[in-house]
Amino acid sequence: MAGSLILWLLAVVAASQGANILGIYSALSPSHLIIHMATANALAEAGHNVTVVSMLRPEQMHKDIHLILVPVTKEQERTLVSEMSSMAKSKNDVISTRYLLLNELDVMVDSQADLLSDPRFLRVYDTKFDLMILGFFYNDFQLGVAAKLKVPVIIDWMTPTNTMIDQFVANPSEISYVPNESTFATQPMSFLKRAENMVKHVILQYLTILFDYKVTRIYNKIFFEKDFPSLSEMRRNISLAFVGSHMIRDGKVRPLVPAIIEIGGIQVKEQPDPLPEDIDQFLDRSTQGAIFVSFGSNIKSVMVKPEIVGKMFKVLSGLKENVIWKWEDLLNTPGNASNILYKSWLPQDDILAHRNTKLFVTHAGKNSITESQYHGVPMVALPIFGDHPLNADVMVKLGNGVALELQAITEDSFRRAIKEVLENAKYSQAVQKFSALYRDRPLTPRQTVVYWTNYVLRHHGAPHLQSPAVHMSFIELHNLDIYTLILTIVLFIFHLTRRIANFALSKVPGKTNVLGSKKEQ
């Protein structure tokens, strides 16, 4: 611990002069913004001058951060709410979610392009910045901003590295033993799982190519100046990628190039904040235990099918435990019950840290599962879309809770799941053991962010940490030129051997040559 303290002090001292850092966090996802703002807050606390550009207002922000808020239009907001409501009522995995982002849900990409021409955003070009941190969400066309500012770039990504982040820093996919973001599998994978992983990898790579075409078209439309760097050149300008993972949390061992820095759990407070008085009193009175219910910040509870909500209410209202339920429309709650407290917004991390919180009913978003595991609270997961099913699967395999399919939930299955997790001590024991492992690191996530950000600032980028594969073509990376040369040599030797053999046999009377023709007598 002494070593980590020294590193932390060095990081703080290095930041004493304070660099000008621009954070572009334009994804229309409150949960993503929570992660990005945790990074920005850590850097502001370390003495840097941080400017944040966002299309959403952050719930928590350091007092010294300068915020440039560029909200979406009313039309974009209506489209987004409509599409998210539709996704909440159907079953979607990573592949189908990415497809939707290319088509019906493309407002999440296009709105980030519109941001770059907004007068409020254009003011950033009037400031001298030293570094840009890009909150990535299919918006790498925004790397053109770094080209204009002539600064190095750090990518900030909410979950473990995936096929899209891998391509930025040339991280190996290793599909034979590393399950991708769409494959539910443990290691080592069976033959069938490896086959599934390969097929899904090909599909994800195809979708990545489609996204590459889309973002390149947007980039060329916005940054059309003469002699301006291409998007592929700017991707090679990425110094590091902060990713929301931790080797313990994600249940799979995989290689990581030096340019990938794991900061999983950065949004978790090392010391919880005091709870609002009514919530604090409600939890303190929960001597039988409290259950926390939340579908996260992207999905509103009212988006879930009413019949599913009704089944959940019947079960929860009949429990001896108290229930604190995140419900946005307080005028139209699922029902009244003495043991249920509805709140439109809840400090999730602080509630999970409370001693009386015994169970978390969650949509299995990455932030939610991470915070629950950090605080040692077992879960009942009801995944909805995107990475939720995979997050739930990993959580179940770690023994930290159980998962149900939201669209197929029944009163009986929901009641059994809650009873199983609350009454079987193996779940709380497993998640508490996991919590101890998760916290055991040489540096905290915040310390890691500050150290590596200062590292990039000190060296004006980190090209020396890049994998050589970043600068190699597809042919070079896969040695196709070498294999072609070897095959050519083998074929040449084979052909030459046949010619020599035919020539030699032609000198022997009555012998058949290698080509199969008989020498005339």
N, C-alpha and C positions, 0 to 999 in steps of 0.2 A: 504493500500500500504506500510505502514511503516513495517508491519509484514513481507511482502514478501521481502522487502529490507534487513531486518535483516537475514532472512533465506538464502538469496543469499550471503550476506557477510560471514555468517558462512560456507557456502559451499566452497567459495573461500579460506577462511582461512584454512579449513580442507585439501584443495588440495595443500597447499603451499609446502609440501614436495615432491609432485609429484610421483604418483605410475606408474609402468610400465604396460601399458594396451595394449593387443593385440586385434585388430579388424580384424576378418576374414569376408570379404565382397566379396564373390566369385561368386555371381549371375551374369549371363550374361545379365544384364538389367541396362542400364544407369539410368533409373528413380529410381530403387532401390538403386543404388549407391549414388544418390543425397541425399536420406534420411539418409543412413548410414554415409556418410561423414559429414552431418550436426551434427550428434551425435559425431563423432570423433573430428570435429573442435571445438565443445563446450568444450570437455574435454581437448583438447590441450590448448585452451584459458584459461582454469582454472588451468593450470600449470602441467598437467599430461604428462608423456612421452608416446606418442601413436605411436604404430606401426600398419600400415594397410597393409593387404594382399588383393590384388584385381587382377582380370583378365582383368579389364578395367582401363584405366587411368582416374582418377577423373578430372572433369572440374574445381573444386575449392577445394583447400586443404591448410590447415594452414601450414605456413612455417616450423614449428617445427615437423610436422608429418613425421615419417620415412615410406616410401612406398616400399613395396616389390611387384613388378609387374610381374605377370606370365600370359602372354597373351595366348589365346586359339591357337590351331594349325590352319593352313590354311584350313585344311579339316573340322575341327569343325566349323570354321567361315562360310564356304560355306554352310554347312548343316543348320546352324542357319539362315542365310539370306534366304535360300530357303524356310524353314518352316515358317518363319515369313511372307514372301511374300504371301505364300499360305493362312495363317490365315487372312491376311489383306483383302483378296478377298472373304472371306466367313463369315458366322455368327457363332460365338462361345460364349458360356456362361462359367461360372465357371466350371461346371461339364465336359463339352467337352474339355475345356482347360486342366484340370487336367488329363483327359484321354490321351490327346496328349502328356503331359509331361511324362507319363508312357510309351509311345510308340514312335510315330514319332518324338517327340520333346525331347526325353530323353537325347539328347546331353547336355541339360542345367543342368541335374543332373550328368551325367557321367563325364563331364568335371571338375566338382567340386571335384569329387573323384580323378581324375588324378592329380589335383593340389597338393594333399597331398604327392605325391612321387617325386615332382619336386625338384631338388637340391636347387633352389632359396628359396623355401618354407622351406625346412628342416633346414635352418639356424635359424629358430625361436626357435628351441630346445636348441640353445646355449645361450639363454638369460633367465634371471630370471624374469618371469612375475608375477604380482599380481592378474590379472583379465583377463578374455577373454570375448569379446563381439562377439557373432555370428550373423552375418546378415543372417537370416533364409530364405532359399528358397529350401525346400525339400532336405536339406543337413545336417540333424542332425547327420549323421555319422561323421561329423567333431568334434563332442563332444569328440571324442577320443583324440584330440589334448589337450583339457583341462585336460583329465586324465593323459596324459604324463607330462603336465606342473604342475599338482596338484594345479589348481586354480579354484575358483568359476566362474560361467558362467551367463551372462545376454544375453537373446535372444533379437534381434532387428528385428522387423517385420514392414512392410511398411503400412499395412492397419489395420482396426479393427480386434480384435481377431476372429479367425474362428475355425472350427472343429479341425484343426491340432495344433494350438497354445493352444486351450482349453485343449487338452489332456496333454500337457507338465506341466501345472500348475493346472490341475483339475478344470478348470473353468466350471460352470454349463451351459449347452446349453439351457435349458428351452425352448424346442421347442414349447410349447403350446402358448407362447406369445412373443418369440424373433425370428424374421425372420432370417434364416441362410443366408450365403453369396450368395445363389443362388435363394432365394425366394424374389419376388417383392411384398411387402405387407406393409401396415401401421398397427399401433397398435391401438386398439386390433384387432387381426386377425379374420376374419369370419371363419365359420366351414370349408368351402372349402379351404381357405388359410391355415388353421391349418393342414388340411389333406395333402395339397401340401407340406407344410413345413416338415411334418413328413416323407413323401416319399422321398423328396430330402435329408433330414437328413440321412436316411438309406443309400441312394446312396453315399453321401459324406463319411459316416463312412466306407462303403465298399472300396471306393477308398483310404481312409486313411490306411486301413488294407493292401491293395496292396502296398502302398508306404512304410509302415512299413516293409513289407517283403523285399522290394528292398533295403532300406537303411540299414537294419540289415545285409543283405548279404554282402553289401559293407563294412560295419563297421567290420564284422568278418574277411573279407579278408585282410583288411589293418592293423587292430589292433589285432593280433593273439597271442600276447605274453602270457605266462603262468600267471595266476592269474590277468589278466587285467580285469578291470571292464566291465561288459556287457553294451550294449547300453541302456537297460532299467534302469540300475543303474545310468548311466550318465544323463539320462533324469531327474531322481529324484535329480540330483545335480544342476539343474537350479535354480538360486536364484530369478531372476525377468525376466519379459518379457516387454520390451518397445514396445508399439503398436501405430501405426499411426492413432489414433482416438481421438475424443473429443466428450463428451456427447451431445454437441449442433450440431456438424457437421454431425453426422451419422444417425440422424433421428429416433433412436430407443433407448429406455431405457432398460438396461439389467444389471444383477448383474455381478460384477467383484470381483474376489478374490484379496487380498492385493498384490499378486505377479504380478499383471498386472498394469503397469504404463502407462497412456495415455500421449503421447507426440505429438499428431497430430498437424501439422503445423510447426514442428521444422525446416523445410527447408526454411521457409519464413523469409526473413531478416527483422529485426525490423526497420532498416533504409536502403532504397534501395541504391545500388551503382550507381555512375554516368553511364549513358548509353554511348556506343560508339558514336562518334560525328555524323556520318551519320544517325544513328537511332534516336538520340536525335533531330536533325534538322528536320527529316521527321515527327516525332510525334509533334513537336512544330508547324509545318506548318499545322497540321491536325485540323484546327479550326472548321471544320464540324464534327469532331470526327474521331477516328481511330478504325479499326477492326483488331484484332490479330487472325491469323489462324495458328494452329499448331496441328499436330498429335502426338506430344510427341517425346520421344527419342528412343523408341523401334521400332516404325513403321516409316519407311521412307516414305515421301510423294509419291515417285515414285512407292511404292508398291501398292498404291491404283489404282483401275482400271482406265485406261485412260479416259473412257467415263464419269466416275463420276467426275474426275478432270476437264474435259472439261465443264461439267455443272456448277461446282462451279466457274470456271473462268468467264464464261459468265455472271453470276449473280454479282460476286464481281467487275468485271471491269466496270459494268454499274452503280455502286453506287456513290453517291456524297461524301461518306466517303472515307478516305484513308485506304489502306489495307497493313498490314505488314505480310508476309506469309513465314513461315519456309519451305524452299524448298532446299533439299540437292544438287540436280544436277543443278547448276546454268547455265550450258551450254544447258540444255534442260528444260526450264521453260514452264508452261502451256500456256503462251502467254505474249505479251507486252501490258502494260496499264499504263497510266500516274499516276494512283492512286495506283498502286501496287508496293511495294518494296519486292523483294525476298532476303532472307538471308539463308545461309546454317546452321548457328547456331545463336540462339537468347537468350539473358538473359531474360527468360520468367518472372521471378518474378519481375524484374525491369521494364519491359514493362507494366505489369499489374498494377504496382504502378503509372504509368504516368497519369496525370490528363486528358489527351485527349483520353485515351483508353476507349471506350464505350461499346465494345462487344468482347467476346472471342469465336471463333469457335474452339471447342476442341474435341478430341477423348474421353473425359471423363475419363482420367486416374486420379487416386487418387490425385497425386501431383498437377495436373493442376486444378482440381476443387477446391481443398483446397486453392491454391494461388489466384484463381479468387474470391472465396468467401471472403478470408481475405481482399482483396483490394476492395471489393464491385463492381465487374464487372460482369454483367449478361452474360449468356452463351447461345449458340446454340450448343448442344452436338450431336456428330456423333459417337456413341460408336462402337468399333471394335471387341474386344474379352475380355475374362477373366472377371474381375470385372467392366469393362467399362459400360455394360448395367445397372448393379445394381447402380453404382455411378450416372449414368444419371437419373435413376428413382428417386433416393433419392433427387437429385438436383431439378428435376421438381416438386416433391411433396412439397419441401420447397419454391417453387415459384421463384426460382433464374434463370429460363430460360426455354427453350423448348428443346425437343430432337427429332431427326429424325433417321430413320434406314438408315445407310450409303448405304447399297447395293440397297435400293429402292428409293434413292433420285432422285428428278426431279428438273429442273430449277424452276418450279413454287413453289414447296414445300419449296425449299431452300430460295427462294426470300421472300416468305410469312413468314417463320420463322424469318429471319433477320429483316424484317420490323416490325413484331409483337414485338420482344424484344426491338428494338431500339425506337419504337414509343409509346409503352405502358409503362407508367411510373411505373406500378405496379411491374415490374421485377427489375428495378434498386432500387426501394424503399425497396423491400423485401430483396435483397442481401445486401444492405447497413445496414439494420437493423440486418441481420444475422451477418455481419462483426463486429458490435458492441458487440453482444453476444459472438462471437467466441474469441474476444480479451480479454474479461473480465474473467481473471483467477487470482488465488492467486500467481502463479508463471508462468513465461513464459516457453515454452517447453524446452529451453536451460537450464534454471535454474533448471527445474525438472530433467533433465538428469544428471546434475552435482550433485545435492543433493543426488539422489538415487544411483548413482554410488559410491559416497563417502561413503554412508551408507553401501553398500555391502563391500567396501574396509575396513572400520572401523571394521566391525564385521566378516570379513573373510567369507563372504557368508551370506545368509539370510534364513536359514532353518526354523527359527521361524515364518517367514511370509508365509510359505507354507501351503496350504490347507491340512488337514489330508487325504483328498481323494487321494492325490498323492501317498500315501503309502498303499492304500487299493486295494484289488483284486476286480475284477468285481462282484463277488458274495457278498463280504462284502459291496461294495459301494451301491449296489441296494437292500441290505437287503434280498437277496434270501435265505440265511441260516436261517434267522429269520422267513420268510414266510414259508419255508419248515417245520420248527419246529412247527409253529402254525397250519399248515395244518395237520401235523402228529398227534398233540394233538387232534384236532377237529375230525379227522377220528377215532382215538383211542376211544375217548369219545362216538362217534356215535356208533361204533362197540360194545363197552361195554354196552351202553344203550340197544341196540337191544338184546344182550345176556341176560341181566338181565330181560328185558321184556318177552323174550321167555321163560326163566326159570319160571317167575312168572305165565305166562299164562298156562304153562304146568301143573301147579297144580290145574287149574280150569277145571273141567270136561266139555266137549263139546265145549270148546273155541278154536278158531283158533289162532295159534301163529303168531308172527310177521312175520315169514317167509312165511306165507300164507298156511301152511299145517294144516289140521283139525285133532285134537286129536282123536285117535281111541276110540270108545265106548267100 
